[in-house]
Every structure is written in structure tokens, then in C-alpha cells.
Amino acid sequence: MPITRAAKELKVGLTALKKRCRELNISRWPHRKIKSLRSLIHNAKELGMTKEIEMLEEHKRMVECIPEMELTERTKKLRQACFKANYKKRRTTTAQDSHQF
């Protein structure tokens, strides 16, 4: 969940939560990284990338346990490939729609 929502649910101020996170060596809240991995897993499922899905789910579990963990190069390249595939899919759909008129 976003850090602001977490602070509200814990009934502490945002600054206090961030300070405590820094004390625990969590310099950045991992919500967006985990959200990105969830989205990537969804895209990989749509594209039928079964081998990559297991790797991504394991990576997501590891980020949940170790928030400071960086994304691997393989994950970054896969994210870029999925983004390009979705972009091309949207672009061809839009082009086909505009030619129908």
C-alpha cells in the first residue's frame, strides 16, 4: 500500500513512519516497485510467458521481504519488452480504429 495509507492505518505521522523506516535501513517505500512487478506479472500472463512468471513472482516475494532489493537486469529488460509489446498493440489498435472511418 502507499506510504501515506500505511501511516494512516498505523495511526502515525508520515514523517515518523519515514524516520522509522530509515532506522530500519529502508530508504524508499517499496509500494511502487511491488506494484510494477504485479503489473509485469499480469502482462507476462497475457503474453503467455510462463517461465518468466515464476521468476517475477519469486522476485516480488523477495522485494516484499527485502525492500531495498533492486530489480534484476532480466526483470528490467522484461518490463521494457512488455511495455513495448503493449505500446505496439495499442498503436495498431488505434491505427485500425482510425482507418475504419
N, CA, C and O atoms as a GROMACS GRO file, in nm:
protein
  404
    1MET      N    1   0.084  -0.118   0.000
    1MET     CA    2   0.000   0.000   0.000
    1MET      C    3   0.089   0.124   0.000
    1MET      O    4   0.204   0.117   0.043
    2PRO      N    5   0.038   0.234  -0.046
    2PRO     CA    6   0.117   0.359  -0.044
    2PRO      C    7   0.154   0.397   0.100
    2PRO      O    8   0.083   0.363   0.194
    3ILE      N    9   0.264   0.467   0.114
    3ILE     CA   10   0.316   0.500   0.246
    3ILE      C   11   0.219   0.590   0.324
    3ILE      O   12   0.210   0.580   0.446
    4THR      N   13   0.147   0.679   0.254
    4THR     CA   14   0.053   0.767   0.324
    4THR      C   15  -0.061   0.686   0.386
    4THR      O   16  -0.104   0.713   0.498
    5ARG      N   17  -0.109   0.586   0.312
    5ARG     CA   18  -0.215   0.500   0.365
    5ARG      C   19  -0.164   0.415   0.481
    5ARG      O   20  -0.234   0.395   0.580
    6ALA      N   21  -0.041   0.366   0.469
    6ALA     CA   22   0.019   0.286   0.577
    6ALA      C   23   0.031   0.369   0.704
    6ALA      O   24   0.003   0.320   0.814
    7ALA      N   25   0.072   0.495   0.689
    7ALA     CA   26   0.086   0.583   0.806
    7ALA      C   27  -0.050   0.604   0.873
    7ALA      O   28  -0.060   0.601   0.996
    8LYS      N   29  -0.154   0.624   0.792
    8LYS     CA   30  -0.289   0.643   0.849
    8LYS      C   31  -0.336   0.519   0.923
    8LYS      O   32  -0.390   0.528   1.033
    9GLU      N   33  -0.315   0.401   0.862
    9GLU     CA   34  -0.360   0.277   0.926
    9GLU      C   35  -0.282   0.248   1.054
    9GLU      O   36  -0.336   0.190   1.148
   10LEU      N   37  -0.154   0.287   1.056
   10LEU     CA   38  -0.072   0.267   1.177
   10LEU      C   39  -0.094   0.378   1.280
   10LEU      O   40  -0.044   0.371   1.392
   11LYS      N   41  -0.171   0.480   1.238
   11LYS     CA   42  -0.201   0.595   1.325
   11LYS      C   43  -0.073   0.666   1.372
   11LYS      O   44  -0.058   0.701   1.489
   12VAL      N   45   0.018   0.686   1.274
   12VAL     CA   46   0.139   0.763   1.299
   12VAL      C   47   0.153   0.865   1.187
   12VAL      O   48   0.094   0.850   1.080
   13GLY      N   49   0.231   0.966   1.211
   13GLY     CA   50   0.255   1.065   1.107
   13GLY      C   51   0.346   1.009   0.999
   13GLY      O   52   0.423   0.916   1.021
   14LEU      N   53   0.334   1.068   0.881
   14LEU     CA   54   0.414   1.024   0.768
   14LEU      C   55   0.563   1.040   0.797
   14LEU      O   56   0.643   0.952   0.766
   15THR      N   57   0.600   1.153   0.857
   15THR     CA   58   0.740   1.178   0.889
   15THR      C   59   0.793   1.075   0.989
   15THR      O   60   0.906   1.028   0.976
   16ALA      N   61   0.711   1.041   1.089
   16ALA     CA   62   0.753   0.943   1.188
   16ALA      C   63   0.774   0.806   1.124
   16ALA      O   64   0.869   0.734   1.156
   17LEU      N   65   0.684   0.770   1.033
   17LEU     CA   66   0.697   0.641   0.964
   17LEU      C   67   0.823   0.639   0.879
   17LEU      O   68   0.898   0.541   0.881
   18LYS      N   69   0.847   0.746   0.804
   18LYS     CA   70   0.968   0.753   0.720
   18LYS      C   71   1.094   0.747   0.806
   18LYS      O   72   1.192   0.682   0.770
   19LYS      N   73   1.092   0.815   0.919
   19LYS     CA   74   1.208   0.814   1.009
   19LYS      C   75   1.235   0.672   1.059
   19LYS      O   76   1.349   0.627   1.060
   20ARG      N   77   1.130   0.603   1.100
   20ARG     CA   78   1.144   0.466   1.149
   20ARG      C   79   1.193   0.373   1.037
   20ARG      O   80   1.275   0.284   1.061
   21CYS      N   81   1.143   0.395   0.917
   21CYS     CA   82   1.188   0.314   0.802
   21CYS      C   83   1.339   0.334   0.780
   21CYS      O   84   1.412   0.238   0.758
   22ARG      N   85   1.384   0.458   0.788
   22ARG     CA   86   1.527   0.485   0.770
   22ARG      C   87   1.610   0.418   0.880
   22ARG      O   88   1.719   0.369   0.853
   23GLU      N   89   1.557   0.415   1.001
   23GLU     CA   90   1.626   0.346   1.111
   23GLU      C   91   1.639   0.196   1.082
   23GLU      O   92   1.734   0.132   1.126
   24LEU      N   93   1.542   0.143   1.008
   24LEU     CA   94   1.544   0.001   0.972
   24LEU      C   95   1.612  -0.024   0.837
   24LEU      O   96   1.602  -0.132   0.780
   25ASN      N   97   1.682   0.080   0.787
   25ASN     CA   98   1.754   0.075   0.659
   25ASN      C   99   1.663   0.055   0.539
   25ASN      O  100   1.702  -0.008   0.441
   26ILE      N  101   1.542   0.108   0.547
   26ILE     CA  102   1.451   0.110   0.431
   26ILE      C  103   1.448   0.255   0.384
   26ILE      O  104   1.374   0.338   0.438
   27SER      N  105   1.529   0.284   0.283
   27SER     CA  106   1.540   0.423   0.240
   27SER      C  107   1.424   0.465   0.151
   27SER      O  108   1.389   0.583   0.146
   28ARG      N  109   1.363   0.370   0.081
   28ARG     CA  110   1.249   0.400  -0.005
   28ARG      C  111   1.136   0.302   0.022
   28ARG      O  112   1.160   0.182   0.039
   29TRP      N  113   1.015   0.354   0.026
   29TRP     CA  114   0.898   0.269   0.047
   29TRP      C  115   0.878   0.185  -0.080
   29TRP      O  116   0.876   0.242  -0.189
   30PRO      N  117   0.863   0.053  -0.071
   30PRO     CA  118   0.864  -0.035  -0.189
   30PRO      C  119   0.731  -0.048  -0.264
   30PRO      O  120   0.721  -0.130  -0.355
   31HIS      N  121   0.630   0.030  -0.230
   31HIS     CA  122   0.497   0.014  -0.291
   31HIS      C  123   0.500   0.019  -0.443
   31HIS      O  124   0.443  -0.068  -0.509
   32ARG      N  125   0.565   0.119  -0.499
   32ARG     CA  126   0.564   0.133  -0.646
   32ARG      C  127   0.641   0.022  -0.715
   32ARG      O  128   0.604  -0.022  -0.824
   33LYS      N  129   0.748  -0.025  -0.652
   33LYS     CA  130   0.826  -0.135  -0.709
   33LYS      C  131   0.741  -0.262  -0.712
   33LYS      O  132   0.741  -0.335  -0.811
   34ILE      N  133   0.669  -0.289  -0.603
   34ILE     CA  134   0.584  -0.408  -0.596
   34ILE      C  135   0.467  -0.395  -0.692
   34ILE      O  136   0.428  -0.492  -0.757
   35LYS      N  137   0.411  -0.275  -0.702
   35LYS     CA  138   0.301  -0.251  -0.796
   35LYS      C  139   0.348  -0.275  -0.940
   35LYS      O  140   0.276  -0.333  -1.020
   36SER      N  141   0.469  -0.231  -0.971
   36SER     CA  142   0.526  -0.251  -1.103
   36SER      C  143   0.544  -0.400  -1.132
   36SER      O  144   0.517  -0.446  -1.242
   37LEU      N  145   0.590  -0.476  -1.033
   37LEU     CA  146   0.608  -0.620  -1.051
   37LEU      C  147   0.474  -0.690  -1.070
   37LEU      O  148   0.463  -0.781  -1.152
   38ARG      N  149   0.372  -0.648  -0.995
   38ARG     CA  150   0.237  -0.707  -1.015
   38ARG      C  151   0.188  -0.684  -1.157
   38ARG      O  152   0.135  -0.774  -1.222
   39SER      N  153   0.206  -0.562  -1.205
   39SER     CA  154   0.165  -0.527  -1.340
   39SER      C  155   0.242  -0.608  -1.443
   39SER      O  156   0.186  -0.655  -1.542
   40LEU      N  157   0.371  -0.625  -1.419
   40LEU     CA  158   0.455  -0.702  -1.510
   40LEU      C  159   0.413  -0.848  -1.512
   40LEU      O  160   0.411  -0.910  -1.619
   41ILE      N  161   0.379  -0.904  -1.397
   41ILE     CA  162   0.331  -1.042  -1.390
   41ILE      C  163   0.201  -1.056  -1.470
   41ILE      O  164   0.184  -1.152  -1.544
   42HIS      N  165   0.112  -0.959  -1.454
   42HIS     CA  166  -0.015  -0.960  -1.530
   42HIS      C  167   0.012  -0.957  -1.681
   42HIS      O  168  -0.047  -1.033  -1.757
   43ASN      N  169   0.103  -0.867  -1.723
   43ASN     CA  170   0.136  -0.856  -1.865
   43ASN      C  171   0.201  -0.985  -1.916
   43ASN      O  172   0.171  -1.029  -2.027
   44ALA      N  173   0.288  -1.045  -1.838
   44ALA     CA  174   0.354  -1.169  -1.878
   44ALA      C  175   0.252  -1.281  -1.894
   44ALA      O  176   0.264  -1.365  -1.984
   45LYS      N  177   0.150  -1.283  -1.807
   45LYS     CA  178   0.044  -1.383  -1.820
   45LYS      C  179  -0.034  -1.363  -1.949
   45LYS      O  180  -0.066  -1.460  -2.018
   46GLU      N  181  -0.064  -1.238  -1.981
   46GLU     CA  182  -0.136  -1.209  -2.105
   46GLU      C  183  -0.056  -1.249  -2.229
   46GLU      O  184  -0.112  -1.294  -2.328
   47LEU      N  185   0.077  -1.233  -2.221
   47LEU     CA  186   0.163  -1.266  -2.334
   47LEU      C  187   0.205  -1.414  -2.334
   47LEU      O  188   0.276  -1.457  -2.425
   48GLY      N  189   0.162  -1.490  -2.233
   48GLY     CA  190   0.190  -1.633  -2.228
   48GLY      C  191   0.334  -1.667  -2.192
   48GLY      O  192   0.387  -1.768  -2.238
   49MET      N  193   0.398  -1.585  -2.114
   49MET     CA  194   0.539  -1.606  -2.074
   49MET      C  195   0.545  -1.684  -1.944
   49MET      O  196   0.575  -1.627  -1.839
   50THR      N  197   0.517  -1.813  -1.950
   50THR     CA  198   0.505  -1.893  -1.827
   50THR      C  199   0.635  -1.903  -1.749
   50THR      O  200   0.633  -1.900  -1.626
   51LYS      N  201   0.747  -1.916  -1.818
   51LYS     CA  202   0.876  -1.929  -1.748
   51LYS      C  203   0.909  -1.802  -1.671
   51LYS      O  204   0.961  -1.808  -1.559
   52GLU      N  205   0.880  -1.688  -1.729
   52GLU     CA  206   0.911  -1.560  -1.666
   52GLU      C  207   0.820  -1.531  -1.547
   52GLU      O  208   0.862  -1.463  -1.454
   53ILE      N  209   0.698  -1.580  -1.550
   53ILE     CA  210   0.602  -1.552  -1.442
   53ILE      C  211   0.655  -1.604  -1.308
   53ILE      O  212   0.647  -1.534  -1.208
   54GLU      N  213   0.707  -1.726  -1.307
   54GLU     CA  214   0.761  -1.782  -1.183
   54GLU      C  215   0.875  -1.698  -1.130
   54GLU      O  216   0.882  -1.671  -1.010
   55MET      N  217   0.965  -1.654  -1.219
   55MET     CA  218   1.079  -1.572  -1.180
   55MET      C  219   1.031  -1.439  -1.123
   55MET      O  220   1.084  -1.392  -1.023
   56LEU      N  221   0.931  -1.378  -1.186
   56LEU     CA  222   0.879  -1.250  -1.140
   56LEU      C  223   0.807  -1.263  -1.006
   56LEU      O  224   0.822  -1.176  -0.919
   57GLU      N  225   0.731  -1.369  -0.988
   57GLU     CA  226   0.662  -1.388  -0.860
   57GLU      C  227   0.761  -1.410  -0.746
   57GLU      O  228   0.741  -1.360  -0.636
   58GLU      N  229   0.867  -1.483  -0.773
   58GLU     CA  230   0.972  -1.502  -0.672
   58GLU      C  231   1.041  -1.369  -0.642
   58GLU      O  232   1.071  -1.338  -0.526
   59HIS      N  233   1.066  -1.292  -0.745
   59HIS     CA  234   1.130  -1.160  -0.728
   59HIS      C  235   1.040  -1.068  -0.644
   59HIS      O  236   1.090  -0.995  -0.558
   60LYS      N  237   0.910  -1.072  -0.669
   60LYS     CA  238   0.815  -0.990  -0.592
   60LYS      C  239   0.816  -1.031  -0.444
   60LYS      O  240   0.816  -0.945  -0.357
   61ARG      N  241   0.817  -1.161  -0.417
   61ARG     CA  242   0.824  -1.208  -0.279
   61ARG      C  243   0.952  -1.160  -0.210
   61ARG      O  244   0.950  -1.122  -0.093
   62MET      N  245   1.062  -1.163  -0.284
   62MET     CA  246   1.189  -1.119  -0.227
   62MET      C  247   1.187  -0.969  -0.196
   62MET      O  248   1.240  -0.927  -0.093
   63VAL      N  249   1.129  -0.888  -0.285
   63VAL     CA  250   1.119  -0.744  -0.262
   63VAL      C  251   1.030  -0.716  -0.141
   63VAL      O  252   1.057  -0.623  -0.065
   64GLU      N  253   0.925  -0.796  -0.123
   64GLU     CA  254   0.838  -0.778  -0.007
   64GLU      C  255   0.915  -0.806   0.123
   64GLU      O  256   0.888  -0.744   0.225
   65CYS      N  257   1.009  -0.901   0.119
   65CYS     CA  258   1.089  -0.934   0.238
   65CYS      C  259   1.208  -0.839   0.255
   65CYS      O  260   1.244  -0.802   0.367
   66ILE      N  261   1.269  -0.801   0.143
   66ILE     CA  262   1.387  -0.714   0.145
   66ILE      C  263   1.358  -0.593   0.057
   66ILE      O  264   1.392  -0.593  -0.061
   67PRO      N  265   1.293  -0.488   0.113
   67PRO     CA  266   1.250  -0.373   0.033
   67PRO      C  267   1.364  -0.302  -0.042
   67PRO      O  268   1.339  -0.240  -0.146
   68GLU      N  269   1.486  -0.311   0.008
   68GLU     CA  270   1.598  -0.243  -0.056
   68GLU      C  271   1.647  -0.314  -0.181
   68GLU      O  272   1.728  -0.259  -0.256
   69MET      N  273   1.600  -0.435  -0.204
   69MET     CA  274   1.648  -0.514  -0.317
   69MET      C  275   1.617  -0.445  -0.449
   69MET      O  276   1.505  -0.398  -0.472
   70GLU      N  277   1.716  -0.439  -0.535
   70GLU     CA  278   1.698  -0.378  -0.667
   70GLU      C  279   1.639  -0.479  -0.764
   70GLU      O  280   1.651  -0.600  -0.745
   71LEU      N  281   1.575  -0.428  -0.869
   71LEU     CA  282   1.526  -0.516  -0.974
   71LEU      C  283   1.645  -0.568  -1.053
   71LEU      O  284   1.742  -0.496  -1.075
   72THR      N  285   1.637  -0.694  -1.094
   72THR     CA  286   1.747  -0.751  -1.172
   72THR      C  287   1.743  -0.696  -1.314
   72THR      O  288   1.642  -0.643  -1.359
   73GLU      N  289   1.855  -0.709  -1.384
   73GLU     CA  290   1.860  -0.663  -1.523
   73GLU      C  291   1.760  -0.740  -1.608
   73GLU      O  292   1.696  -0.684  -1.697
   74ARG      N  293   1.745  -0.869  -1.580
   74ARG     CA  294   1.650  -0.952  -1.655
   74ARG      C  295   1.507  -0.898  -1.636
   74ARG      O  296   1.430  -0.891  -1.732
   75THR      N  297   1.474  -0.862  -1.513
   75THR     CA  298   1.341  -0.808  -1.484
   75THR      C  299   1.321  -0.674  -1.555
   75THR      O  300   1.215  -0.649  -1.611
   76LYS      N  301   1.422  -0.590  -1.551
   76LYS     CA  302   1.413  -0.459  -1.618
   76LYS      C  303   1.394  -0.476  -1.768
   76LYS      O  304   1.314  -0.405  -1.829
   77LYS      N  305   1.467  -0.570  -1.828
   77LYS     CA  306   1.454  -0.592  -1.972
   77LYS      C  307   1.317  -0.651  -2.006
   77LYS      O  308   1.258  -0.616  -2.108
   78LEU      N  309   1.267  -0.738  -1.920
   78LEU     CA  310   1.134  -0.796  -1.942
   78LEU      C  311   1.027  -0.688  -1.931
   78LEU      O  312   0.933  -0.686  -2.010
   79ARG      N  313   1.043  -0.599  -1.833
   79ARG     CA  314   0.948  -0.488  -1.816
   79ARG      C  315   0.947  -0.401  -1.942
   79ARG      O  316   0.841  -0.360  -1.989
   80GLN      N  317   1.065  -0.372  -1.994
   80GLN     CA  318   1.075  -0.290  -2.115
   80GLN      C  319   1.012  -0.361  -2.235
   80GLN      O  320   0.943  -0.299  -2.315
   81ALA      N  321   1.036  -0.492  -2.247
   81ALA     CA  322   0.980  -0.569  -2.358
   81ALA      C  323   0.827  -0.571  -2.351
   81ALA      O  324   0.760  -0.557  -2.453
   82CYS      N  325   0.772  -0.589  -2.230
   82CYS     CA  326   0.625  -0.588  -2.214
   82CYS      C  327   0.568  -0.451  -2.245
   82CYS      O  328   0.463  -0.440  -2.309
   83PHE      N  329   0.637  -0.347  -2.202
   83PHE     CA  330   0.592  -0.212  -2.230
   83PHE      C  331   0.586  -0.188  -2.381
   83PHE      O  332   0.489  -0.132  -2.433
   84LYS      N  333   0.692  -0.230  -2.451
   84LYS     CA  334   0.696  -0.213  -2.597
   84LYS      C  335   0.585  -0.294  -2.665
   84LYS      O  336   0.521  -0.244  -2.758
   85ALA      N  337   0.564  -0.417  -2.620
   85ALA     CA  338   0.459  -0.501  -2.679
   85ALA      C  339   0.321  -0.438  -2.660
   85ALA      O  340   0.240  -0.435  -2.752
   86ASN      N  341   0.295  -0.387  -2.539
   86ASN     CA  342   0.166  -0.322  -2.513
   86ASN      C  343   0.152  -0.193  -2.593
   86ASN      O  344   0.043  -0.161  -2.641
   87TYR      N  345   0.261  -0.119  -2.607
   87TYR     CA  346   0.259   0.005  -2.685
   87TYR      C  347   0.225  -0.025  -2.830
   87TYR      O  348   0.141   0.041  -2.891
   88LYS      N  349   0.291  -0.126  -2.886
   88LYS     CA  350   0.265  -0.164  -3.026
   88LYS      C  351   0.122  -0.211  -3.044
   88LYS      O  352   0.058  -0.180  -3.144
   89LYS      N  353   0.072  -0.287  -2.946
   89LYS     CA  354  -0.064  -0.338  -2.952
   89LYS      C  355  -0.164  -0.222  -2.951
   89LYS      O  356  -0.259  -0.220  -3.029
   90ARG      N  357  -0.142  -0.125  -2.861
   90ARG     CA  358  -0.231  -0.008  -2.855
   90ARG      C  359  -0.222   0.074  -2.983
   90ARG      O  360  -0.323   0.123  -3.034
   91ARG      N  361  -0.102   0.088  -3.033
   91ARG     CA  362  -0.081   0.170  -3.153
   91ARG      C  363  -0.148   0.109  -3.275
   91ARG      O  364  -0.210   0.180  -3.354
   92THR      N  365  -0.138  -0.024  -3.292
   92THR     CA  366  -0.203  -0.087  -3.406
   92THR      C  367  -0.355  -0.085  -3.391
   92THR      O  368  -0.426  -0.070  -3.490
   93THR      N  369  -0.405  -0.099  -3.270
   93THR     CA  370  -0.549  -0.092  -3.245
   93THR      C  371  -0.600   0.048  -3.278
   93THR      O  372  -0.704   0.062  -3.342
   94THR      N  373  -0.529   0.151  -3.235
   94THR     CA  374  -0.567   0.289  -3.263
   94THR      C  375  -0.561   0.318  -3.412
   94THR      O  376  -0.649   0.386  -3.465
   95ALA      N  377  -0.460   0.268  -3.480
   95ALA     CA  378  -0.445   0.290  -3.624
   95ALA      C  379  -0.560   0.222  -3.699
   95ALA      O  380  -0.613   0.280  -3.794
   96GLN      N  381  -0.598   0.102  -3.658
   96GLN     CA  382  -0.707   0.030  -3.723
   96GLN      C  383  -0.839   0.103  -3.700
   96GLN      O  384  -0.921   0.112  -3.791
   97ASP      N  385  -0.860   0.154  -3.580
   97ASP     CA  386  -0.982   0.227  -3.549
   97ASP      C  387  -0.993   0.354  -3.634
   97ASP      O  388  -1.102   0.388  -3.679
   98SER      N  389  -0.883   0.424  -3.655
   98SER     CA  390  -0.889   0.549  -3.731
   98SER      C  391  -0.909   0.524  -3.880
   98SER      O  392  -0.962   0.610  -3.951
   99HIS      N  393  -0.867   0.407  -3.930
   99HIS     CA  394  -0.886   0.375  -4.071
   99HIS      C  395  -1.028   0.329  -4.102
   99HIS      O  396  -1.067   0.327  -4.219
  100GLN      N  397  -1.104   0.293  -4.002
  100GLN     CA  398  -1.239   0.246  -4.025
  100GLN      C  399  -1.334   0.361  -4.062
  100GLN      O  400  -1.441   0.338  -4.118
  101PHE      N  401  -1.296   0.483  -4.031
  101PHE     CA  402  -1.384   0.596  -4.062
  101PHE      C  403  -1.364   0.644  -4.197
  101PHE      O  404  -1.430   0.739  -4.239
   0.00000   0.00000   0.00000
